[in-house]
């Protein structure tokens, strides 16, 4: 507000109060008539708002300016741009005709702007200004629903944009640059694609809406593409005050400041920059008033009023007995509806009054006389009932409202899920609605909570709970209503300096809540446990990083001194066996290099005893028993036995071998004793020595005898034992399961055998002791075939990696690996080859024919008597 305005405020306020005394007295009388005055006062902006503004102006220009600024900023964030102000050349014309347009709007007619067409823009193009709804443009930009008129794509919150200062359309910066260079936009400059306004300078940079900041950063709490500071743009016209709301799209709102102006009627009062009102108009019924500029619509006055207050008229009718029930209207009220001239039927409307007069009823003279009743049932529709059934009044023809209905009606709950039968006497003029016990299971606007309201009829289920999630600072919780998406950053800030531990790096206030101390590039200055050089920088953590200086340290078992060990490692293991003598003095620790004692908690040695047994010589194998003799237990050591020819081999326990030898010795001793009874002498020593007991052998079976007989026969016939003329050995090498698996994928088996054969030949002919080959990744069945074939070829096989990339690697050793005489593929082909059909049994066919009996020929000419 200007200084001259502030100096004359007191005198103007006195004149303002005196000029409004009469209006205050009239409104005090109107408040006693009803609550409709308050509604009219809220709609038309009466003295209450003017008085509040006057009181605010008394508190001083600074307070009024800041409070108005704060209020306008909040409204601007919530509502968005409004319509642009009038051109200064047409301000006077708008003042005179704007009030008439507002009066017409009260009568449910659209307000028409009496201003003439806007002046043509440069280049002769018509100025087509776009009107945005309040909050529409800001809401669309925030929710990314606003489309660029050039590319028809959605404008993102972080995309560079350009806004037209004539129509306030928003475009992509790249799109408007291309449009400005295109031939379609050329007209002594370039034309805006929305309003066709011609501009000489092409858009070159991305600026905020107020034009003060280039390349503004997007913040979630601010309007997209704005700088977040005061707008400060000039509104134009007679107003010299800058826009006092935050940077915004669209035109600047009307100026909220007050200045001193002289009305055309001679009164001097405070008015806003954009509006002035001095005259008082009265509604048609004379109850409500409105302040308008002087001289507004004098010709439109209709007797006692200028506008309708939309309340009942309340004037006395011509009968002086009833009041007008119509809405506040111009002109005279209608005749009384109970006038004898207008009432032609009985109250129920079924019988004309002329017929009732013939029956002897008295004729009505005035409107207060009762209307004769026909005596019939009323049958007027009642408020109760349903859409299918209409209840009618069952009383006799009567005046006034119908009495309560004696029937019941089906009433539906608010949400329409349940119905209930209720007496019609409970249903009045409005429909009775009850609430059911069904809880709403729809999600609220936050997307996390359910509505849970009984008999819910809400279209938008807003969540009224507090979010309560921890903010990004980790110290405070979100106090906003429960919402979707991430919470906004913590609003709390500190105004103390934040420095690192050494104090050389400092962040100056304001410091957002949750900000960590700054990163310092200087070496750490804290005290450390060791004296090694410090290699880490200054940090905000309480504990320093471990020291990584390389040193020499002994292992935990003092076996060797290890080098290049970081300083922070205290206990290291060399990986060797401990080998320290235990307390039993018979065994040594077999654990890897470890910390502490070899036997935990002072336990006893549990290693097996190594002392030989007296009977078999095997170790005792019982748990260590220092100071006591070995217990008498059965020896469980494994002994390898074989038959005399060496074909049969088996591994049995030492106790079982001793038992079999004792049985064999008993049989031999019995046969020797029988010989001694016949007088022969014998030596029984070999049957009782331990050496012979160790030489216990298995008995040969029939197959051993067969092999021995074949061996002798081959020696007699001078046949080489290594030859295999009938390939009996090669066919028996492959197991039946391997053959069955190979038949499923014979091509794969052929490729594997070729690789193995070439690998074996290369290993046997080359100078290297071994050769390896890696197969590609394959399934389990193929790997099984390779492992079984590797055993036949004398090749080692091993699987590596995990599924599904597990593969097999085979290794052939020189002199150990050999190829079989017949490959598995050849064996399978020989077995599956088609055999020749057996010879035709001609002899059998001839013999079968001879066995058939020959039937005698019949002579039909041989006639016998």
C-alpha positions in Angstrom: 0.0 0.0 0.0 1.3 3.4 -0.9 2.3 6.0 1.8 -0.3 8.5 0.9 -3.0 5.9 1.4 -1.7 5.0 4.8 -1.6 8.6 6.0 -5.2 9.3 5.2 -6.6 6.0 6.6 -8.0 7.4 9.9 -10.1 10.1 8.3 -11.4 7.7 5.6 -12.3 5.1 8.3 -14.4 7.7 10.1 -16.3 8.6 7.0 -16.7 4.9 6.2 -18.3 4.2 9.7 -20.7 7.2 9.4 -21.8 6.2 5.9 -22.6 2.6 7.0 -24.7 3.4 10.2 -28.0 3.5 8.4 -27.2 0.2 6.6 -26.3 -1.5 9.9 -29.6 -0.5 11.4 -31.6 -1.8 8.5 -29.7 -5.1 8.5 -30.3 -5.5 12.3 -34.0 -5.4 11.5 -33.6 -7.9 8.7 -31.8 -10.5 11.0 -34.9 -10.7 13.1 -37.0 -11.8 10.1 -35.2 -15.1 9.3 -32.0 -16.9 8.4 -32.4 -16.1 4.7 -30.6 -12.8 5.2 -27.4 -14.6 6.3 -27.5 -16.7 3.1 -28.0 -13.7 0.9 -25.2 -11.9 2.8 -22.8 -14.8 2.1 -23.7 -14.9 -1.6 -23.4 -11.2 -2.4 -20.6 -10.1 -0.1 -22.4 -7.6 2.2 -21.3 -5.3 5.0 -19.7 -8.1 7.1 -16.8 -8.5 4.7 -16.4 -4.7 4.3 -16.3 -4.2 8.0 -13.7 -7.0 8.4 -11.5 -5.4 5.8 -11.9 -2.0 7.5 -10.8 -3.5 10.8 -7.8 -5.2 9.1 -6.9 -1.9 7.5 -6.8 -0.2 10.9 -4.2 -2.6 12.2 -1.6 -1.1 9.9 -0.5 -1.5 6.3 2.2 -4.1 7.0 0.0 -6.5 8.9 -2.7 -6.1 6.2 -0.2 -6.8 3.4 1.3 -9.9 5.0 -2.0 -11.4 6.0 -3.4 -10.8 2.6 -0.3 -12.2 1.0 -0.5 -15.4 3.1 -4.1 -15.9 2.4 -3.7 -15.4 -1.3 -0.7 -17.8 -1.4 -2.8 -20.5 0.2 -5.7 -19.9 -2.2 -3.4 -19.8 -5.1 -1.8 -23.2 -4.2 -5.3 -24.7 -3.9 -7.3 -23.1 -6.7 -4.8 -22.2 -9.4 -5.1 -19.3 -12.0 -8.3 -17.3 -12.3 -9.6 -15.1 -15.1 -7.3 -12.2 -16.2 -8.2 -8.6 -15.2 -10.1 -6.3 -17.5 -8.1 -4.2 -20.0 -7.6 -0.7 -18.6 -9.3 1.0 -21.6 -12.6 -0.7 -20.7 -12.5 -0.5 -16.9 -15.2 2.3 -16.6 -17.5 0.5 -18.9 -17.1 -2.8 -17.0 -17.9 -1.0 -13.7 -21.2 0.4 -15.0 -22.4 -2.8 -16.6 -20.8 -5.5 -14.3 -23.5 -5.0 -11.7 -26.3 -5.6 -14.1 -24.7 -8.8 -15.2 -24.4 -10.0 -11.5 -28.0 -9.2 -10.9 -29.0 -11.3 -13.9 -27.0 -14.2 -12.5 -29.1 -14.1 -9.4 -32.2 -14.8 -11.5 -30.6 -17.9 -12.9 -29.5 -16.2 -16.1 -25.9 -16.4 -17.4 -23.8 -13.4 -16.7 -22.9 -11.6 -19.9 -19.9 -9.4 -20.1 -20.9 -6.0 -21.6 -17.4 -5.2 -22.5 -16.6 -4.9 -26.2 -14.3 -7.3 -28.0 -10.6 -7.1 -27.0 -8.3 -5.0 -29.1 -6.7 -6.8 -32.0 -3.2 -8.2 -31.4 -0.2 -7.2 -33.4 -0.5 -8.2 -37.0 -4.2 -7.9 -37.1 -4.9 -11.4 -35.5 -7.8 -11.8 -33.2 -7.0 -12.2 -29.5 -8.5 -15.5 -28.3 -8.0 -15.7 -24.6 -8.4 -19.0 -22.9 -10.3 -19.1 -19.6 -9.2 -21.7 -17.1 -11.3 -22.9 -14.2 -9.8 -22.1 -10.7 -7.2 -24.6 -9.8 -7.6 -26.5 -13.1 -4.3 -25.6 -14.7 -2.2 -26.1 -11.5 -4.0 -29.4 -10.8 -3.4 -30.7 -14.4 0.2 -29.8 -14.4 0.8 -31.4 -10.9 -1.0 -34.6 -11.9 0.6 -34.6 -15.3 -2.8 -34.5 -17.1 -2.1 -31.3 -19.2 -1.3 -31.9 -22.9 0.9 -29.9 -25.2 -1.2 -28.5 -28.0 1.6 -29.1 -30.5 2.6 -32.7 -29.9 -0.6 -33.8 -28.0 1.6 -35.4 -25.4 1.4 -35.1 -21.6 3.6 -32.4 -20.1 5.7 -34.0 -17.4 6.6 -32.1 -14.2 10.3 -32.1 -15.1 10.0 -31.3 -18.8 11.1 -27.8 -20.0 8.1 -25.7 -20.9 7.1 -22.3 -22.3 3.9 -20.4 -21.3 2.2 -17.9 -23.5 1.7 -14.5 -21.8 -1.5 -13.8 -23.7 -3.6 -17.0 -23.4 -1.5 -18.7 -20.7 -1.3 -22.0 -22.6 1.7 -24.2 -21.6 3.8 -26.0 -24.3 6.9 -28.1 -24.4 9.9 -25.9 -25.0 11.1 -28.0 -27.9 7.7 -28.1 -29.5 7.2 -24.4 -29.4 10.6 -23.8 -30.8 9.8 -26.1 -33.8 6.4 -24.3 -34.2 8.1 -20.9 -34.2 10.5 -22.0 -37.0 7.7 -23.6 -39.1 6.2 -21.8 -42.1 2.7 -22.2 -40.7 3.4 -19.8 -37.8 5.0 -17.0 -39.8 3.0 -13.7 -39.7 5.4 -10.7 -39.1 7.0 -12.8 -36.4 5.4 -16.1 -35.2 1.9 -16.9 -34.0 1.0 -18.7 -30.8 -0.8 -21.9 -31.8 -3.5 -21.3 -29.2 -4.5 -17.6 -29.3 -2.8 -16.6 -32.6 -1.0 -13.8 -30.8 2.0 -12.6 -32.9 5.4 -12.3 -31.1 8.6 -11.1 -32.6 11.1 -12.9 -30.2 11.2 -16.7 -30.4 11.4 -18.7 -27.2 14.9 -19.7 -26.3 15.2 -20.8 -22.7 13.2 -22.6 -20.0 12.2 -20.1 -17.3 9.6 -20.1 -14.5 6.2 -18.6 -14.9 7.3 -15.2 -13.4 10.5 -15.2 -15.6 13.0 -14.7 -12.8 14.7 -18.2 -12.6 16.1 -20.1 -15.6 15.9 -23.9 -15.6 13.9 -24.1 -12.3 14.2 -27.3 -10.3 11.1 -29.4 -9.6 10.2 -29.8 -5.9 7.3 -32.0 -4.8 5.9 -29.3 -2.4 5.8 -26.5 -5.1 3.9 -25.9 -8.3 5.6 -27.6 -11.3 7.8 -25.3 -13.5 7.7 -22.5 -10.8 10.6 -21.0 -8.8 8.7 -21.1 -5.5 9.4 -17.4 -4.9 7.1 -14.4 -5.0 5.6 -13.8 -8.4 6.1 -10.0 -8.5 4.6 -9.4 -11.9 2.7 -6.1 -12.6 -1.0 -6.5 -13.0 -1.4 -3.6 -15.4 -4.0 -0.9 -15.5 -4.3 1.6 -12.5 -2.8 -1.0 -10.1 0.8 -0.4 -9.2 1.1 -3.3 -6.7 3.1 -6.4 -7.8 1.5 -9.8 -7.6 2.0 -11.0 -4.0 1.5 -14.8 -4.4 3.9 -17.5 -5.3 5.1 -18.0 -8.9 2.1 -19.5 -10.7 0.8 -20.3 -14.2 -2.0 -18.3 -15.7 -2.9 -14.6 -15.1 -2.3 -12.9 -11.8 -5.4 -12.6 -9.5 -7.1 -9.3 -8.6 -5.2 -7.1 -6.3 -6.3 -7.5 -2.6 -5.0 -4.1 -1.6 -7.2 -1.1 -0.7 -6.8 2.4 -1.9 -8.6 5.8 -1.5 -11.0 6.7 -4.3 -13.7 9.2 -4.8 -17.1 7.8 -5.8 -19.1 9.5 -8.6 -21.8 10.2 -6.0 -19.3 12.4 -4.0 -18.5 10.0 -1.1 -14.9 9.1 -0.4 -14.2 5.5 0.9 -11.8 2.7 0.8 -12.1 0.4 -2.2 -10.1 -2.4 -3.6 -8.1 -1.7 -6.7 -10.3 -3.7 -9.0 -13.8 -2.9 -7.6 -15.8 -0.1 -6.0 -19.3 -0.1 -4.6 -21.2 2.8 -3.0 -24.9 2.4 -3.8 -27.3 0.1 -2.0 -29.9 -2.0 -4.0 -32.9 -3.7 -2.4 -34.5 -7.0 -3.5 -38.0 -7.2 -4.9 -39.5 -8.2 -1.5 -37.6 -5.5 0.3 -35.7 -7.9 2.7 -32.1 -8.2 1.3 -29.8 -5.5 0.1 -26.6 -5.3 -2.0 -23.9 -2.7 -2.5 -23.1 -1.8 -6.1 -21.3 1.1 -7.9 -23.2 4.3 -8.1 -25.6 4.6 -11.0 -25.8 0.9 -11.7 -28.9 -0.2 -13.6 -31.1 2.7 -12.6 -33.3 2.0 -15.6 -33.8 -1.7 -14.6 -35.5 -0.9 -11.3 -39.0 -2.4 -10.9 -40.9 -0.3 -8.4 -39.5 -1.5 -5.1 -36.5 -3.6 -6.0 -33.8 -4.6 -8.4 -33.0 -8.3 -7.8 -34.4 -11.5 -6.3 -33.1 -12.8 -3.0 -34.4 -16.3 -3.8 -36.5 -16.4 -0.5 -40.3 -16.6 -0.1 -41.9 -13.2 -0.9 -44.0 -12.9 2.3 -46.1 -10.0 1.2 -49.8 -9.7 2.0 -52.0 -10.8 -0.8 -55.0 -8.8 -2.0 -57.3 -10.7 0.5 -55.3 -9.3 3.4 -55.6 -12.8 5.1 -52.7 -14.8 3.5 -49.1 -14.2 2.5 -47.4 -14.8 -0.9 -45.5 -18.0 -0.9 -43.7 -17.5 -4.2 -40.0 -16.8 -4.5 -39.0 -13.2 -4.4 -40.3 -11.8 -7.7 -40.8 -8.5 -9.5 -44.2 -7.0 -9.9 -47.4 -7.6 -8.0 -48.2 -10.8 -6.3 -50.6 -13.3 -7.8 -54.2 -13.5 -6.5 -54.9 -15.6 -3.4 -55.1 -19.3 -4.4 -58.2 -19.8 -2.0 -60.2 -17.0 -3.7 -63.7 -18.1 -4.5 -63.1 -17.1 -8.1 -60.2 -19.6 -8.4 -61.4 -22.6 -6.3 -63.9 -24.6 -8.5 -63.8 -28.0 -7.0 -63.9 -29.7 -3.6 -60.6 -30.2 -1.7 -60.0 -33.7 -3.2 -60.8 -32.4 -6.7 -63.3 -35.0 -7.7 -66.5 -33.0 -7.5 -67.2 -29.5 -8.8 -68.5 -26.9 -6.4 -71.5 -26.2 -8.7 -72.8 -29.7 -8.0 -72.3 -29.2 -4.3 -74.2 -26.0 -4.4 -77.1 -27.8 -6.0 -77.1 -30.2 -3.1 -77.6 -27.3 -0.6 -74.0 -26.4 0.4 -73.4 -22.7 1.3 -71.7 -20.6 -1.3 -68.2 -19.2 -0.5 -68.0 -15.5 -0.3 -64.4 -14.8 0.8 -61.1 -16.8 0.7 -61.3 -17.6 4.5 -64.6 -19.5 4.0 -64.2 -23.3 4.2 -64.3 -25.3 1.0 -67.3 -27.7 0.9 -66.4 -31.4 1.1 -67.9 -33.9 -1.3 -67.9 -36.7 1.3 -66.0 -39.1 -1.0 -62.7 -40.8 -0.3 -59.8 -38.4 -0.8 -57.5 -40.7 -2.9 -54.7 -38.2 -3.1 -51.2 -39.8 -3.5 -49.2 -39.9 -0.3 -45.5 -39.5 0.3 -45.2 -43.1 1.3 -45.2 -46.2 -0.9 -42.7 -47.4 -3.4 -41.9 -47.0 -7.1 -44.3 -49.9 -7.8 -47.0 -49.2 -5.4 -48.5 -45.7 -4.7 -50.4 -45.3 -1.5 -53.6 -43.1 -1.6 -55.3 -41.2 1.2 -58.2 -43.2 2.5 -59.8 -40.3 4.5 -62.9 -38.5 3.4 -62.5 -35.3 1.3 -60.8 -32.8 3.5 -58.7 -29.6 3.5 -55.1 -29.3 4.5 -52.5 -32.2 4.4 -53.6 -35.8 4.4 -53.2 -37.7 7.6 -50.8 -40.6 8.2 -51.1 -43.8 6.2 -52.0 -47.0 8.0 -50.1 -49.3 5.5 -46.4 -50.2 5.5 -43.8 -49.3 2.9 -40.6 -51.0 1.8 -37.7 -48.7 2.6 -34.2 -49.3 1.2 -31.0 -48.4 3.1 -28.7 -45.7 2.0 -26.3 -48.0 0.1 -29.2 -49.9 -1.4 -28.1 -53.3 -0.1 -31.0 -54.1 2.3 -34.7 -53.3 2.6 -37.0 -53.0 5.5 -40.8 -52.8 6.1 -41.7 -49.8 8.1 -45.1 -48.2 9.0 -46.1 -45.4 6.7 -46.8 -43.2 9.7 -43.0 -42.9 10.2 -42.6 -41.6 6.7 -43.1 -37.9 6.5 -42.6 -35.6 3.5 -39.1 -36.8 2.9 -38.3 -40.5 2.3 -37.2 -42.4 5.3 -33.7 -43.9 5.0 -32.1 -46.3 7.4 -28.5 -47.6 7.7 -27.8 -51.3 7.3 -25.0 -53.2 9.2 -22.9 -53.9 6.1 -19.4 -52.5 6.3 -17.8 -51.0 3.2 -14.7 -53.0 2.1 -13.5 -50.6 -0.6 -10.0 -49.1 -0.3 -9.7 -45.5 0.8 -7.9 -42.8 -1.1 -4.6 -43.8 0.5 -4.8 -47.3 -1.0 -3.8 -48.9 2.4 -6.9 -48.8 4.6 -10.4 -50.0 4.1 -13.4 -47.7 4.5 -15.1 -49.8 7.1 -18.1 -47.4 7.3 -21.6 -48.9 7.9 -24.0 -48.5 4.9 -21.4 -46.4 3.0 -22.7 -44.1 0.2 -19.5 -42.2 -0.4 -18.2 -42.1 -4.0 -14.7 -41.0 -3.0 -13.5 -42.8 0.2 -11.1 -40.2 1.7 -8.8 -41.5 4.4 -8.9 -39.3 7.5 -6.2 -41.2 9.4 -2.8 -39.8 10.0 0.0 -41.3 7.8 2.5 -41.8 10.7 5.2 -43.2 8.5 8.8 -42.2 9.3 10.1 -39.4 7.1 13.4 -39.5 5.3 15.1 -38.0 8.3 14.4 -41.1 10.3 13.5 -38.9 13.4 10.0 -37.6 12.8 6.8 -39.1 11.4 4.5 -37.8 8.7 1.6 -35.9 10.2 -0.3 -35.5 6.9 -3.5 -37.4 6.2 -2.9 -40.9 4.9 -1.9 -40.6 1.3 -0.5 -42.5 -1.7 3.2 -42.5 -2.7 6.1 -41.3 -0.7 5.9 -38.9 2.1 7.2 -35.3 1.6 10.5 -34.4 3.1 10.7 -33.4 6.7 9.9 -29.8 7.1 11.9 -29.3 10.3 15.3 -27.6 10.0 18.1 -26.6 12.3 19.8 -23.2 12.3 23.0 -24.4 13.9 26.1 -25.1 11.9 26.8 -28.8 11.1 30.5 -29.7 11.0 32.6 -32.9 10.6 34.5 -34.4 13.5 37.6 -32.4 13.0 35.7 -29.2 12.4 37.3 -28.3 9.1 34.3 -28.9 6.9 31.1 -27.0 7.8 27.5 -26.8 6.5 25.8 -23.5 7.3 22.1 -23.2 8.3 19.4 -23.8 7.5 20.1 -27.5 7.8 17.3 -29.9 6.8 16.3 -32.5 9.4 18.2 -35.8 9.0 21.2 -34.3 7.2 24.4 -36.2 7.9 27.6 -34.5 8.8 29.5 -33.3 5.7 32.1 -35.5 4.1 35.6 -34.4 5.0 38.6 -35.1 2.8 41.2 -34.6 5.5 42.9 -37.5 7.4 41.2 -38.8 10.5 42.6 -37.1 13.7 41.3 -39.5 16.3 43.4 -41.7 18.6 43.9 -45.2 17.3 45.0 -48.5 19.0 48.1 -49.0 16.9 50.9 -46.7 15.7 50.6 -47.4 12.0 49.9 -44.7 9.5 46.3 -43.6 9.1 44.9 -44.1 5.5 41.2 -43.2 6.1 39.6 -39.8 6.0 37.7 -37.9 8.7 34.4 -39.6 9.4 31.2 -39.1 11.5 31.0 -42.7 12.8 32.0 -43.4 16.4 34.3 -46.3 15.5 37.2 -45.9 13.1 37.6 -48.4 10.2 40.0 -51.3 11.0 43.7 -50.8 10.4 44.8 -52.5 7.2 48.5 -52.0 7.5 50.3 -55.3 6.5 52.4 -56.9 9.3 53.9 -60.3 10.3 52.1 -62.4 12.9 52.3 -65.9 14.3 49.5 -68.3 13.8 47.4 -69.5 16.7 49.3 -72.7 17.1 52.7 -71.0 16.8 53.6 -73.2 13.8 54.9 -70.5 11.5 55.0 -66.7 11.2 52.8 -65.4 8.4 53.5 -62.3 6.4 51.2 -59.7 4.8 48.6 -60.0 7.5 46.4 -56.9 8.1 46.9 -55.3 11.5 43.2 -55.7 12.6 43.4 -59.5 12.3 44.3 -60.9 15.7 43.9 -64.7 15.3 45.0 -66.4 12.1 45.3 -70.0 11.2 48.1 -71.5 9.1 45.9 -74.4 7.9 48.3 -77.1 9.2 47.5 -79.9 11.6 47.9 -78.9 15.2 50.0 -82.1 16.1 50.5 -81.1 19.7 50.8 -84.0 22.2 47.6 -84.6 24.2 47.4 -85.3 27.9 47.3 -89.1 27.3 50.8 -88.9 25.9 49.8 -91.5 23.3 48.1 -89.3 20.7 48.6 -85.9 19.0 45.9 -83.3 18.2 44.5 -83.8 14.7 42.6 -80.6 14.5 43.7 -77.8 12.2 45.6 -74.9 13.7 43.2 -73.5 16.3 42.9 -71.2 19.3 42.8 -72.3 22.9 43.3 -75.8 24.3 43.3 -78.9 22.1 40.7 -80.7 24.3 37.8 -78.3 25.0 36.8 -77.8 28.7 39.5 -80.2 30.0 37.9 -83.3 28.3 39.6 -86.7 27.8 41.2 -88.0 24.6 38.7 -89.9 22.5 41.0 -91.1 19.7 41.1 -94.9 19.1 43.8 -96.9 20.9 46.6 -98.0 18.6 48.0 -100.9 20.7 48.0 -104.3 18.9 45.6 -107.1 20.0 47.3 -110.2 21.3 45.3 -112.6 19.2 45.1 -111.0 15.7 47.6 -108.1 15.9 45.1 -105.5 14.7 44.8 -102.2 16.7 42.6 -102.1 19.7 40.4 -99.2 18.3 38.7 -98.6 21.6 38.6 -95.0 22.9 41.9 -93.9 24.5 42.2 -95.6 27.9 45.4 -94.4 29.5 46.6 -96.5 32.4 44.3 -99.5 31.8 44.6 -102.6 29.7 42.8 -102.9 26.4 39.2 -104.2 26.8 38.3 -107.6 25.4 36.1 -106.8 22.5 35.5 -108.3 19.1 37.9 -107.1 16.4 36.0 -105.2 13.7 39.0 -104.8 11.4 38.4 -105.7 7.8 40.3 -108.7 6.3 40.5 -109.4 2.5 40.0 -113.1 1.7 40.3 -114.9 -1.7 40.0 -118.4 -3.0 42.9 -120.6 -4.1 42.6 -119.7 -7.8 42.2 -116.0 -7.0 38.8 -115.5 -8.8 36.7 -115.0 -5.7 37.5 -112.1 -3.4 35.7 -110.8 -0.4 36.2 -108.5 2.6 35.0 -109.7 6.0 35.5 -108.8 9.6 38.5 -110.2 11.4 36.3 -112.0 13.9 34.3 -113.8 11.1 37.6 -114.9 9.5 38.8 -116.3 12.7 35.6 -118.2 13.2 35.7 -119.8 9.7 39.4 -120.8 10.3 38.5 -122.5 13.6 35.8 -124.5 11.9 38.2 -125.5 9.1 40.9 -126.4 11.7 38.4 -128.5 13.7 37.4 -130.5 10.6 41.1 -131.0 9.7 41.9 -132.1 13.3 39.0 -134.6 13.3 40.3 -136.2 10.2 43.8 -136.3 11.6 42.5 -137.9 14.8 40.8 -140.6 12.8 44.1 -141.4 11.2 45.8 -141.5 14.5 43.4 -144.1 15.7 44.5 -146.3 12.8 48.1 -146.0 14.0 49.4 -143.2 11.8 51.3 -140.3 13.1 50.7 -136.6 12.3 51.9 -133.0 13.0 49.2 -130.7 14.6 51.4 -127.6 14.9 50.4 -125.9 11.6 46.7 -126.1 12.7 47.4 -124.1 15.9 49.7 -121.2 14.7 48.5 -117.7 14.2 50.2 -117.5 10.9 48.0 -120.1 9.4 45.0 -118.4 10.8 45.8 -115.3 8.9 46.0 -117.4 5.7 42.3 -118.2 5.8 40.9 -118.6 2.3 37.6 -118.9 0.5 36.4 -122.1 -1.1 36.4 -122.3 -4.9 33.0 -122.8 -6.6 31.9 -124.5 -9.8 32.8 -121.5 -12.0 36.3 -121.6 -10.6 36.5 -125.3 -11.7 35.2 -124.4 -15.1 37.8 -121.6 -15.6 40.5 -124.0 -14.5 39.3 -126.7 -16.9 39.2 -124.1 -19.8 42.7 -123.0 -18.9 44.1 -126.5 -19.0 42.3 -127.1 -22.3 43.7 -123.9 -23.8 47.2 -125.0 -22.8 46.7 -128.3 -24.3 45.4 -126.9 -27.6 47.9 -124.0 -27.5 45.3 -121.2 -27.7 46.3 -117.7 -26.7 44.4 -116.7 -23.6 44.2 -113.0 -24.6 42.4 -113.7 -27.9 38.6 -113.3 -28.1 37.5 -114.8 -31.4 33.7 -114.6 -30.6 33.7 -111.1 -29.0 32.3 -112.6 -25.9 34.3 -110.3 -23.7 33.5 -107.1 -25.6 29.8 -107.6 -25.5 29.8 -108.4 -21.8 31.7 -105.1 -21.0 28.6 -103.0 -21.6 25.8 -103.3 -19.0 22.2 -103.8 -20.0 21.2 -100.4 -18.4 23.9 -98.7 -20.6 22.6 -100.4 -23.7 19.0 -99.4 -22.9 20.0 -95.7 -22.4 22.1 -95.7 -25.5 19.2 -96.9 -27.6 17.2 -93.8 -26.6 19.8 -91.5 -28.2 22.2 -93.5 -30.4 23.5 -90.3 -32.2 24.7 -88.8 -28.9 26.4 -92.1 -27.9 28.2 -92.2 -31.3 29.6 -88.7 -30.9 30.8 -89.4 -27.3 32.5 -92.6 -28.4 34.3 -90.8 -31.2 35.6 -88.2 -28.8 36.7 -90.8 -26.3 38.5 -92.9 -29.0 40.3 -89.9 -30.4 41.3 -88.8 -26.9 42.6 -92.2 -25.9 44.6 -92.5 -29.1 46.0 -89.0 -28.7 47.0 -89.8 -25.1 48.7 -93.1 -26.0 50.6 -91.7 -28.9 51.6 -88.3 -27.5 54.4 -87.3 -25.1 52.2 -85.9 -22.4 51.1 -88.2 -19.6 47.4 -87.3 -19.9 44.9 -85.6 -22.1 41.5 -84.0 -21.1 38.3 -83.0 -22.9 35.4 -80.9 -21.7 31.9 -81.8 -22.9 29.3 -79.0 -23.1 26.5 -78.6 -20.5 24.0 -81.4 -20.7 21.2 -83.1 -18.7 21.7 -85.9 -16.1 20.9 -88.8 -18.4 23.6 -87.8 -20.9 26.1 -87.3 -18.1 25.3 -90.8 -16.8 26.1 -92.3 -20.2 29.4 -90.5 -20.4 30.4 -91.7 -16.9 29.6 -95.4 -17.7 31.5 -95.2 -21.1 34.5 -93.7 -19.3 34.8 -96.8 -17.2 34.8 -99.0 -20.3 37.5 -96.9 -21.9 39.6 -96.6 -18.8 39.1 -92.9 -18.7 38.5 -90.7 -15.6 35.4 -88.6 -15.6 34.2 -85.8 -13.3 31.2 -83.3 -13.3 31.7 -79.6 -12.6 29.5 -76.5 -12.1 25.8 -76.5 -11.0 22.6 -76.9 -12.9 21.7 -76.0 -15.5 25.3 -75.5 -16.7 26.7 -78.8 -15.2 29.2 -80.5 -17.6 31.5 -83.5 -17.7 35.3 -83.5 -18.1 37.1 -86.7 -19.1 40.9 -87.4 -18.7 42.8 -90.2 -20.6 46.1 -91.4 -19.1 48.9 -92.8 -21.3 49.3 -96.5 -21.0 46.2 -96.9 -18.8 43.3 -96.0 -21.1 42.4 -98.3 -24.0 39.6 -98.6 -26.5 37.4 -101.8 -26.4 37.4 -104.2 -29.3 33.8 -103.4 -30.2 32.1 -100.0 -29.6 28.7 -99.7 -28.0 27.2 -98.4 -31.2 28.4 -101.5 -33.1 27.0 -103.8 -30.4 23.6 -102.1 -30.5 23.5 -102.2 -34.3 24.5 -105.8 -34.4 21.8 -106.7 -31.8 19.1 -104.7 -33.6 20.0 -105.8 -37.2 17.2 -107.7 -39.0 17.8 -111.5 -39.0 17.3 -113.6 -42.1 13.9 -115.4 -42.1 14.0 -119.1 -41.3 13.8 -121.6 -44.2 10.4 -122.8 -45.5 9.5 -126.2 -44.1 8.6 -127.9 -47.5 8.8 -131.4 -46.0 6.4 -130.5 -43.3 3.9 -129.1 -45.8 4.1 -132.2 -48.0 3.6 -134.4 -45.0 0.6 -132.4 -43.9 -0.9 -132.7 -47.4 -0.4 -136.5 -47.3 -2.1 -136.7 -44.0 -5.3 -135.3 -45.5 -7.8 -138.1 -46.5 -8.8 -138.4 -50.1 -12.5 -138.3 -50.5 -14.0 -141.0 -53.0 -15.3 -139.7 -56.3 -19.1 -140.0 -56.7 -20.5 -141.5 -59.9 -23.9 -140.0 -60.4 -24.7 -142.5 -63.3 -24.2 -145.5 -61.1 -27.8 -146.4 -60.4 -28.4 -149.2 -57.9 -31.6 -150.9 -57.4 
